[in-house]
Amino acid sequence: MENFFHLDNGIIRIRLLYPDGVKYDRSRWCHTGFIQDVWCKGVRFSEYERSRHNDQVTSEGSGLCCQYMPIAPEEAVHGKYTLLPGVGAGIYLTPNSAQDRLDIKEHFDIKVEHTKDSATFETKTPEVDGFSYFEKREIKLCGSEIIEKVTFKNTGKKEIHTCEMCHNFLSLAGKEISSDYILEVPVAHNPEGFEHNAMFFEDGHFTFSRYPEKPCYFDEKKSGKSCDGYAWMMKSKTSKAFCYGKIDFIPCRVSVWCDYYTLCPEMYVAIDLKPGEETSWQRTWGFSTGE
């Protein structure tokens, strides 16, 4: 069984996991379009969750990996057999619908096609207690950018009320998180005065007072702002390397998570569909070594 394949356009190279690879055995991450690693001109920008700290618990998060919340609020029940969007059919093993631990009883049948610089993942889920959906996730390399478009259709008998987000486990070419880092998040409301562990917000951006010895977290549980340009941009005071993310939706929630070598801006898209309804959204990531 192959675990991964690569896309490469001469500038950007990415490693994607196959949906049935062993990396998914205990993972909540969406099984379609899991971009485990990203290189720009040979320089690696992706990191692993709690990277380089083997004493820390990890759920194998890395690179650009998406995640769905429960298919509907009433399905977020400990021990209930339900449809786990992006993952399969099974049971939440932890109370409070924390998706870190899942018992997957049935994996989805996912069709994968790819060329040198593009990939498509198609999922038709079984119906579980009236819930089912079709998802098409298309990924393409374009210059120094990665473009991902998702089409999602409710094919079941019940309404779907969930959201999807992307964990951007990234660093600036492997540079550890420090006071050199600047993260601009124009879609977030101005959180002046925010501070958590080593991360704080001032002058319109997130930055750090020191190397973060503990995880840092910002979570804005309300709709973000519309933005014509990038939704977030990561850069450094001492390096020319940078990366950014663009979205074509107004986020229903905005978070920033940081841990050692990983800085992770997260944009959530709301999915509220009656049976037969369809929606789509797009994310774009850009990378530069500064050369």
Contacts in CASP RR format, 6 or more apart in sequence:
PFRMAT RR
TARGET T0000
AUTHOR 0000-0000-0000
METHOD contacts of the structure
MODEL  1
MENFFHLDNGIIRIRLLYPDGVKYDRSRWCHTGFIQDVWCKGVRFSEYER
SRHNDQVTSEGSGLCCQYMPIAPEEAVHGKYTLLPGVGAGIYLTPNSAQD
RLDIKEHFDIKVEHTKDSATFETKTPEVDGFSYFEKREIKLCGSEIIEKV
TFKNTGKKEIHTCEMCHNFLSLAGKEISSDYILEVPVAHNPEGFEHNAMF
FEDGHFTFSRYPEKPCYFDEKKSGKSCDGYAWMMKSKTSKAFCYGKIDFI
PCRVSVWCDYYTLCPEMYVAIDLKPGEETSWQRTWGFSTGE
1 18 0 8 1.000
1 20 0 8 1.000
1 21 0 8 1.000
1 22 0 8 1.000
2 18 0 8 1.000
2 21 0 8 1.000
3 17 0 8 1.000
3 18 0 8 1.000
3 21 0 8 1.000
3 22 0 8 1.000
3 23 0 8 1.000
4 15 0 8 1.000
4 16 0 8 1.000
4 17 0 8 1.000
4 18 0 8 1.000
4 36 0 8 1.000
5 15 0 8 1.000
5 16 0 8 1.000
5 18 0 8 1.000
5 114 0 8 1.000
5 119 0 8 1.000
6 13 0 8 1.000
6 14 0 8 1.000
6 15 0 8 1.000
6 16 0 8 1.000
7 13 0 8 1.000
7 14 0 8 1.000
7 16 0 8 1.000
7 114 0 8 1.000
7 116 0 8 1.000
7 117 0 8 1.000
7 118 0 8 1.000
7 119 0 8 1.000
7 139 0 8 1.000
7 141 0 8 1.000
8 14 0 8 1.000
8 116 0 8 1.000
8 117 0 8 1.000
8 141 0 8 1.000
9 116 0 8 1.000
9 117 0 8 1.000
9 141 0 8 1.000
9 142 0 8 1.000
9 143 0 8 1.000
11 40 0 8 1.000
11 41 0 8 1.000
11 141 0 8 1.000
11 143 0 8 1.000
11 144 0 8 1.000
12 38 0 8 1.000
12 39 0 8 1.000
12 40 0 8 1.000
12 141 0 8 1.000
12 143 0 8 1.000
12 144 0 8 1.000
12 145 0 8 1.000
12 146 0 8 1.000
12 287 0 8 1.000
13 38 0 8 1.000
13 39 0 8 1.000
13 42 0 8 1.000
14 35 0 8 1.000
14 37 0 8 1.000
14 38 0 8 1.000
14 39 0 8 1.000
14 139 0 8 1.000
14 141 0 8 1.000
14 146 0 8 1.000
15 35 0 8 1.000
15 36 0 8 1.000
15 37 0 8 1.000
16 33 0 8 1.000
16 34 0 8 1.000
16 35 0 8 1.000
16 36 0 8 1.000
16 114 0 8 1.000
16 119 0 8 1.000
16 139 0 8 1.000
17 23 0 8 1.000
17 24 0 8 1.000
17 33 0 8 1.000
17 34 0 8 1.000
17 36 0 8 1.000
18 112 0 8 1.000
19 31 0 8 1.000
19 32 0 8 1.000
19 107 0 8 1.000
19 108 0 8 1.000
19 110 0 8 1.000
19 112 0 8 1.000
19 121 0 8 1.000
20 107 0 8 1.000
20 110 0 8 1.000
23 34 0 8 1.000
23 36 0 8 1.000
23 60 0 8 1.000
24 31 0 8 1.000
24 87 0 8 1.000
24 107 0 8 1.000
26 59 0 8 1.000
26 60 0 8 1.000
26 101 0 8 1.000
26 102 0 8 1.000
27 59 0 8 1.000
27 60 0 8 1.000
27 61 0 8 1.000
27 87 0 8 1.000
28 59 0 8 1.000
28 67 0 8 1.000
28 87 0 8 1.000
28 99 0 8 1.000
28 100 0 8 1.000
28 102 0 8 1.000
29 59 0 8 1.000
29 60 0 8 1.000
29 61 0 8 1.000
29 65 0 8 1.000
29 66 0 8 1.000
29 67 0 8 1.000
29 87 0 8 1.000
29 167 0 8 1.000
30 65 0 8 1.000
30 66 0 8 1.000
30 67 0 8 1.000
30 68 0 8 1.000
30 85 0 8 1.000
30 86 0 8 1.000
30 87 0 8 1.000
30 164 0 8 1.000
31 86 0 8 1.000
31 87 0 8 1.000
31 88 0 8 1.000
31 107 0 8 1.000
31 108 0 8 1.000
31 110 0 8 1.000
31 123 0 8 1.000
32 66 0 8 1.000
32 86 0 8 1.000
32 110 0 8 1.000
32 121 0 8 1.000
32 123 0 8 1.000
32 135 0 8 1.000
32 137 0 8 1.000
33 66 0 8 1.000
33 119 0 8 1.000
33 121 0 8 1.000
33 137 0 8 1.000
33 139 0 8 1.000
33 148 0 8 1.000
34 64 0 8 1.000
34 65 0 8 1.000
34 66 0 8 1.000
35 46 0 8 1.000
35 63 0 8 1.000
35 64 0 8 1.000
35 65 0 8 1.000
35 139 0 8 1.000
35 146 0 8 1.000
36 46 0 8 1.000
36 62 0 8 1.000
36 63 0 8 1.000
36 65 0 8 1.000
37 44 0 8 1.000
37 46 0 8 1.000
37 62 0 8 1.000
37 63 0 8 1.000
38 44 0 8 1.000
38 45 0 8 1.000
38 46 0 8 1.000
38 63 0 8 1.000
38 64 0 8 1.000
38 146 0 8 1.000
38 170 0 8 1.000
38 285 0 8 1.000
38 287 0 8 1.000
39 45 0 8 1.000
39 46 0 8 1.000
40 144 0 8 1.000
40 287 0 8 1.000
40 288 0 8 1.000
40 289 0 8 1.000
41 289 0 8 1.000
41 291 0 8 1.000
43 173 0 8 1.000
43 241 0 8 1.000
43 289 0 8 1.000
44 173 0 8 1.000
44 174 0 8 1.000
45 170 0 8 1.000
45 171 0 8 1.000
45 172 0 8 1.000
45 173 0 8 1.000
45 174 0 8 1.000
45 241 0 8 1.000
45 243 0 8 1.000
45 287 0 8 1.000
46 62 0 8 1.000
46 63 0 8 1.000
46 64 0 8 1.000
46 169 0 8 1.000
46 170 0 8 1.000
47 62 0 8 1.000
47 63 0 8 1.000
47 169 0 8 1.000
47 170 0 8 1.000
47 171 0 8 1.000
47 174 0 8 1.000
47 261 0 8 1.000
47 262 0 8 1.000
48 58 0 8 1.000
48 60 0 8 1.000
48 61 0 8 1.000
48 62 0 8 1.000
48 63 0 8 1.000
48 169 0 8 1.000
48 262 0 8 1.000
49 58 0 8 1.000
49 59 0 8 1.000
49 60 0 8 1.000
49 61 0 8 1.000
49 62 0 8 1.000
49 167 0 8 1.000
49 169 0 8 1.000
49 259 0 8 1.000
49 262 0 8 1.000
50 56 0 8 1.000
50 57 0 8 1.000
50 58 0 8 1.000
50 259 0 8 1.000
50 260 0 8 1.000
50 262 0 8 1.000
51 169 0 8 1.000
51 259 0 8 1.000
51 260 0 8 1.000
51 261 0 8 1.000
51 262 0 8 1.000
52 260 0 8 1.000
52 261 0 8 1.000
53 260 0 8 1.000
59 100 0 8 1.000
61 167 0 8 1.000
61 169 0 8 1.000
62 169 0 8 1.000
63 167 0 8 1.000
63 168 0 8 1.000
63 169 0 8 1.000
63 170 0 8 1.000
64 146 0 8 1.000
64 166 0 8 1.000
64 167 0 8 1.000
64 168 0 8 1.000
64 169 0 8 1.000
64 170 0 8 1.000
64 285 0 8 1.000
65 166 0 8 1.000
65 167 0 8 1.000
65 169 0 8 1.000
66 164 0 8 1.000
66 165 0 8 1.000
66 166 0 8 1.000
66 167 0 8 1.000
67 99 0 8 1.000
67 164 0 8 1.000
67 165 0 8 1.000
67 166 0 8 1.000
67 167 0 8 1.000
68 84 0 8 1.000
68 85 0 8 1.000
68 86 0 8 1.000
68 87 0 8 1.000
68 162 0 8 1.000
68 163 0 8 1.000
68 164 0 8 1.000
69 76 0 8 1.000
69 85 0 8 1.000
69 97 0 8 1.000
69 99 0 8 1.000
69 162 0 8 1.000
69 163 0 8 1.000
69 164 0 8 1.000
69 165 0 8 1.000
70 76 0 8 1.000
70 82 0 8 1.000
70 85 0 8 1.000
70 92 0 8 1.000
70 97 0 8 1.000
70 99 0 8 1.000
70 162 0 8 1.000
71 82 0 8 1.000
71 83 0 8 1.000
71 84 0 8 1.000
71 85 0 8 1.000
71 131 0 8 1.000
71 160 0 8 1.000
71 162 0 8 1.000
72 131 0 8 1.000
72 158 0 8 1.000
72 159 0 8 1.000
72 160 0 8 1.000
72 161 0 8 1.000
72 162 0 8 1.000
73 161 0 8 1.000
75 82 0 8 1.000
75 83 0 8 1.000
75 129 0 8 1.000
75 131 0 8 1.000
76 92 0 8 1.000
76 96 0 8 1.000
76 97 0 8 1.000
77 92 0 8 1.000
77 97 0 8 1.000
78 92 0 8 1.000
78 93 0 8 1.000
78 94 0 8 1.000
78 95 0 8 1.000
78 96 0 8 1.000
78 97 0 8 1.000
79 91 0 8 1.000
79 92 0 8 1.000
79 93 0 8 1.000
80 91 0 8 1.000
80 92 0 8 1.000
81 89 0 8 1.000
81 90 0 8 1.000
81 91 0 8 1.000
81 105 0 8 1.000
81 128 0 8 1.000
81 129 0 8 1.000
82 89 0 8 1.000
82 90 0 8 1.000
82 91 0 8 1.000
82 92 0 8 1.000
82 128 0 8 1.000
82 129 0 8 1.000
82 131 0 8 1.000
83 89 0 8 1.000
83 90 0 8 1.000
83 125 0 8 1.000
83 128 0 8 1.000
83 129 0 8 1.000
83 131 0 8 1.000
83 132 0 8 1.000
84 90 0 8 1.000
84 92 0 8 1.000
84 99 0 8 1.000
84 102 0 8 1.000
84 104 0 8 1.000
85 133 0 8 1.000
85 162 0 8 1.000
85 164 0 8 1.000
86 108 0 8 1.000
86 123 0 8 1.000
86 135 0 8 1.000
87 102 0 8 1.000
87 104 0 8 1.000
87 108 0 8 1.000
88 104 0 8 1.000
88 105 0 8 1.000
88 106 0 8 1.000
88 107 0 8 1.000
88 108 0 8 1.000
88 125 0 8 1.000
89 104 0 8 1.000
89 105 0 8 1.000
89 106 0 8 1.000
89 125 0 8 1.000
89 126 0 8 1.000
89 128 0 8 1.000
90 102 0 8 1.000
90 103 0 8 1.000
90 104 0 8 1.000
90 105 0 8 1.000
90 106 0 8 1.000
91 102 0 8 1.000
91 103 0 8 1.000
91 105 0 8 1.000
92 98 0 8 1.000
92 99 0 8 1.000
92 101 0 8 1.000
92 102 0 8 1.000
93 101 0 8 1.000
93 102 0 8 1.000
93 103 0 8 1.000
94 100 0 8 1.000
94 101 0 8 1.000
106 126 0 8 1.000
108 123 0 8 1.000
108 124 0 8 1.000
108 125 0 8 1.000
108 126 0 8 1.000
109 123 0 8 1.000
109 124 0 8 1.000
110 121 0 8 1.000
110 122 0 8 1.000
110 123 0 8 1.000
111 120 0 8 1.000
111 121 0 8 1.000
111 122 0 8 1.000
111 123 0 8 1.000
112 119 0 8 1.000
112 120 0 8 1.000
112 121 0 8 1.000
113 119 0 8 1.000
113 120 0 8 1.000
114 120 0 8 1.000
117 140 0 8 1.000
117 141 0 8 1.000
118 138 0 8 1.000
118 139 0 8 1.000
118 140 0 8 1.000
118 141 0 8 1.000
119 138 0 8 1.000
119 139 0 8 1.000
119 140 0 8 1.000
120 136 0 8 1.000
120 137 0 8 1.000
120 138 0 8 1.000
120 139 0 8 1.000
121 135 0 8 1.000
121 136 0 8 1.000
121 137 0 8 1.000
122 134 0 8 1.000
122 135 0 8 1.000
122 136 0 8 1.000
122 137 0 8 1.000
123 133 0 8 1.000
123 134 0 8 1.000
123 135 0 8 1.000
123 136 0 8 1.000
123 137 0 8 1.000
124 132 0 8 1.000
124 134 0 8 1.000
124 155 0 8 1.000
125 131 0 8 1.000
125 132 0 8 1.000
125 133 0 8 1.000
125 134 0 8 1.000
125 155 0 8 1.000
126 132 0 8 1.000
127 155 0 8 1.000
127 156 0 8 1.000
127 157 0 8 1.000
129 158 0 8 1.000
130 156 0 8 1.000
130 157 0 8 1.000
130 158 0 8 1.000
131 156 0 8 1.000
131 157 0 8 1.000
131 158 0 8 1.000
131 160 0 8 1.000
132 154 0 8 1.000
132 155 0 8 1.000
132 156 0 8 1.000
133 152 0 8 1.000
133 153 0 8 1.000
133 154 0 8 1.000
133 155 0 8 1.000
133 156 0 8 1.000
133 160 0 8 1.000
134 151 0 8 1.000
134 152 0 8 1.000
134 153 0 8 1.000
134 155 0 8 1.000
135 150 0 8 1.000
135 151 0 8 1.000
135 152 0 8 1.000
135 153 0 8 1.000
136 150 0 8 1.000
136 151 0 8 1.000
137 148 0 8 1.000
137 149 0 8 1.000
137 150 0 8 1.000
138 148 0 8 1.000
138 149 0 8 1.000
138 150 0 8 1.000
139 146 0 8 1.000
139 147 0 8 1.000
139 148 0 8 1.000
140 146 0 8 1.000
140 147 0 8 1.000
141 147 0 8 1.000
144 286 0 8 1.000
144 287 0 8 1.000
144 288 0 8 1.000
145 284 0 8 1.000
145 285 0 8 1.000
145 286 0 8 1.000
145 287 0 8 1.000
146 284 0 8 1.000
146 285 0 8 1.000
146 286 0 8 1.000
147 282 0 8 1.000
147 283 0 8 1.000
147 284 0 8 1.000
148 282 0 8 1.000
148 283 0 8 1.000
148 284 0 8 1.000
149 280 0 8 1.000
149 281 0 8 1.000
149 282 0 8 1.000
150 164 0 8 1.000
150 280 0 8 1.000
150 281 0 8 1.000
150 282 0 8 1.000
151 278 0 8 1.000
151 279 0 8 1.000
151 280 0 8 1.000
152 164 0 8 1.000
152 271 0 8 1.000
152 273 0 8 1.000
152 278 0 8 1.000
152 279 0 8 1.000
152 280 0 8 1.000
153 273 0 8 1.000
153 276 0 8 1.000
153 277 0 8 1.000
153 278 0 8 1.000
153 279 0 8 1.000
154 160 0 8 1.000
154 273 0 8 1.000
154 274 0 8 1.000
154 275 0 8 1.000
154 276 0 8 1.000
154 277 0 8 1.000
154 278 0 8 1.000
155 275 0 8 1.000
155 276 0 8 1.000
156 275 0 8 1.000
156 276 0 8 1.000
157 275 0 8 1.000
158 275 0 8 1.000
159 272 0 8 1.000
159 273 0 8 1.000
159 274 0 8 1.000
159 275 0 8 1.000
160 271 0 8 1.000
160 272 0 8 1.000
160 273 0 8 1.000
161 271 0 8 1.000
161 272 0 8 1.000
162 271 0 8 1.000
163 252 0 8 1.000
163 253 0 8 1.000
163 268 0 8 1.000
163 269 0 8 1.000
163 270 0 8 1.000
163 271 0 8 1.000
164 268 0 8 1.000
164 269 0 8 1.000
164 271 0 8 1.000
164 281 0 8 1.000
165 253 0 8 1.000
165 255 0 8 1.000
165 266 0 8 1.000
165 267 0 8 1.000
165 268 0 8 1.000
165 269 0 8 1.000
166 266 0 8 1.000
166 267 0 8 1.000
166 283 0 8 1.000
167 257 0 8 1.000
167 264 0 8 1.000
167 266 0 8 1.000
168 232 0 8 1.000
168 245 0 8 1.000
168 264 0 8 1.000
168 265 0 8 1.000
168 266 0 8 1.000
168 285 0 8 1.000
169 262 0 8 1.000
169 264 0 8 1.000
170 234 0 8 1.000
170 243 0 8 1.000
170 262 0 8 1.000
170 263 0 8 1.000
170 264 0 8 1.000
171 177 0 8 1.000
171 261 0 8 1.000
171 262 0 8 1.000
171 263 0 8 1.000
172 181 0 8 1.000
172 234 0 8 1.000
172 235 0 8 1.000
172 236 0 8 1.000
172 239 0 8 1.000
172 241 0 8 1.000
172 242 0 8 1.000
172 243 0 8 1.000
173 239 0 8 1.000
173 241 0 8 1.000
173 289 0 8 1.000
174 261 0 8 1.000
175 181 0 8 1.000
175 236 0 8 1.000
175 239 0 8 1.000
175 241 0 8 1.000
176 211 0 8 1.000
176 260 0 8 1.000
176 261 0 8 1.000
177 208 0 8 1.000
177 211 0 8 1.000
177 212 0 8 1.000
177 258 0 8 1.000
177 260 0 8 1.000
177 261 0 8 1.000
177 262 0 8 1.000
177 263 0 8 1.000
178 208 0 8 1.000
178 210 0 8 1.000
178 211 0 8 1.000
179 207 0 8 1.000
179 208 0 8 1.000
179 209 0 8 1.000
179 210 0 8 1.000
179 237 0 8 1.000
180 236 0 8 1.000
180 237 0 8 1.000
180 238 0 8 1.000
180 239 0 8 1.000
181 207 0 8 1.000
181 208 0 8 1.000
181 234 0 8 1.000
181 235 0 8 1.000
181 236 0 8 1.000
181 237 0 8 1.000
181 263 0 8 1.000
182 205 0 8 1.000
182 206 0 8 1.000
182 207 0 8 1.000
182 234 0 8 1.000
182 235 0 8 1.000
182 236 0 8 1.000
182 237 0 8 1.000
183 205 0 8 1.000
183 206 0 8 1.000
183 207 0 8 1.000
183 232 0 8 1.000
183 233 0 8 1.000
183 234 0 8 1.000
183 256 0 8 1.000
183 263 0 8 1.000
183 265 0 8 1.000
184 204 0 8 1.000
184 205 0 8 1.000
184 206 0 8 1.000
184 230 0 8 1.000
184 232 0 8 1.000
184 233 0 8 1.000
184 235 0 8 1.000
185 205 0 8 1.000
185 206 0 8 1.000
185 231 0 8 1.000
185 232 0 8 1.000
185 254 0 8 1.000
185 256 0 8 1.000
185 265 0 8 1.000
186 225 0 8 1.000
186 227 0 8 1.000
186 229 0 8 1.000
186 230 0 8 1.000
186 231 0 8 1.000
186 232 0 8 1.000
187 224 0 8 1.000
187 225 0 8 1.000
187 226 0 8 1.000
187 227 0 8 1.000
187 231 0 8 1.000
187 232 0 8 1.000
187 247 0 8 1.000
187 250 0 8 1.000
187 251 0 8 1.000
187 254 0 8 1.000
187 267 0 8 1.000
188 218 0 8 1.000
188 220 0 8 1.000
188 224 0 8 1.000
188 225 0 8 1.000
188 254 0 8 1.000
189 220 0 8 1.000
189 222 0 8 1.000
189 224 0 8 1.000
189 225 0 8 1.000
190 204 0 8 1.000
191 201 0 8 1.000
191 218 0 8 1.000
191 220 0 8 1.000
192 201 0 8 1.000
192 202 0 8 1.000
192 204 0 8 1.000
193 200 0 8 1.000
193 201 0 8 1.000
193 202 0 8 1.000
194 200 0 8 1.000
194 201 0 8 1.000
194 218 0 8 1.000
195 201 0 8 1.000
196 216 0 8 1.000
196 217 0 8 1.000
196 218 0 8 1.000
197 212 0 8 1.000
197 213 0 8 1.000
197 214 0 8 1.000
197 215 0 8 1.000
197 216 0 8 1.000
198 208 0 8 1.000
198 209 0 8 1.000
198 210 0 8 1.000
198 211 0 8 1.000
198 212 0 8 1.000
198 213 0 8 1.000
198 214 0 8 1.000
198 216 0 8 1.000
198 258 0 8 1.000
199 206 0 8 1.000
199 207 0 8 1.000
199 208 0 8 1.000
199 212 0 8 1.000
199 216 0 8 1.000
199 218 0 8 1.000
199 256 0 8 1.000
199 258 0 8 1.000
200 206 0 8 1.000
200 207 0 8 1.000
200 208 0 8 1.000
200 209 0 8 1.000
201 207 0 8 1.000
201 218 0 8 1.000
206 218 0 8 1.000
206 256 0 8 1.000
208 216 0 8 1.000
208 258 0 8 1.000
211 260 0 8 1.000
212 258 0 8 1.000
212 259 0 8 1.000
212 260 0 8 1.000
215 257 0 8 1.000
215 258 0 8 1.000
215 259 0 8 1.000
216 256 0 8 1.000
216 257 0 8 1.000
216 258 0 8 1.000
216 259 0 8 1.000
217 255 0 8 1.000
217 256 0 8 1.000
217 257 0 8 1.000
217 258 0 8 1.000
218 255 0 8 1.000
218 256 0 8 1.000
218 257 0 8 1.000
219 253 0 8 1.000
219 254 0 8 1.000
219 255 0 8 1.000
220 253 0 8 1.000
220 254 0 8 1.000
220 255 0 8 1.000
221 253 0 8 1.000
222 253 0 8 1.000
223 250 0 8 1.000
223 251 0 8 1.000
223 252 0 8 1.000
223 253 0 8 1.000
224 250 0 8 1.000
224 251 0 8 1.000
224 252 0 8 1.000
224 253 0 8 1.000
224 254 0 8 1.000
225 250 0 8 1.000
226 250 0 8 1.000
227 247 0 8 1.000
229 246 0 8 1.000
230 244 0 8 1.000
230 245 0 8 1.000
230 246 0 8 1.000
231 245 0 8 1.000
231 246 0 8 1.000
231 247 0 8 1.000
231 251 0 8 1.000
231 265 0 8 1.000
231 267 0 8 1.000
232 244 0 8 1.000
232 245 0 8 1.000
232 265 0 8 1.000
232 267 0 8 1.000
233 242 0 8 1.000
233 243 0 8 1.000
233 244 0 8 1.000
233 245 0 8 1.000
234 242 0 8 1.000
234 243 0 8 1.000
234 244 0 8 1.000
234 263 0 8 1.000
234 265 0 8 1.000
235 241 0 8 1.000
235 242 0 8 1.000
236 242 0 8 1.000
239 290 0 8 1.000
240 288 0 8 1.000
240 289 0 8 1.000
240 290 0 8 1.000
240 291 0 8 1.000
241 288 0 8 1.000
241 289 0 8 1.000
241 290 0 8 1.000
242 287 0 8 1.000
242 288 0 8 1.000
242 290 0 8 1.000
243 285 0 8 1.000
243 286 0 8 1.000
243 287 0 8 1.000
243 288 0 8 1.000
244 285 0 8 1.000
244 286 0 8 1.000
245 265 0 8 1.000
245 283 0 8 1.000
245 284 0 8 1.000
245 285 0 8 1.000
245 286 0 8 1.000
246 283 0 8 1.000
246 284 0 8 1.000
246 285 0 8 1.000
247 267 0 8 1.000
247 269 0 8 1.000
247 281 0 8 1.000
247 282 0 8 1.000
247 283 0 8 1.000
247 284 0 8 1.000
248 281 0 8 1.000
248 282 0 8 1.000
249 269 0 8 1.000
249 281 0 8 1.000
251 267 0 8 1.000
251 268 0 8 1.000
251 269 0 8 1.000
252 268 0 8 1.000
252 269 0 8 1.000
252 270 0 8 1.000
253 268 0 8 1.000
254 265 0 8 1.000
254 266 0 8 1.000
254 267 0 8 1.000
254 268 0 8 1.000
255 265 0 8 1.000
255 266 0 8 1.000
255 268 0 8 1.000
256 263 0 8 1.000
256 264 0 8 1.000
256 265 0 8 1.000
256 266 0 8 1.000
257 263 0 8 1.000
257 264 0 8 1.000
257 266 0 8 1.000
258 264 0 8 1.000
267 283 0 8 1.000
269 281 0 8 1.000
271 279 0 8 1.000
273 279 0 8 1.000
END
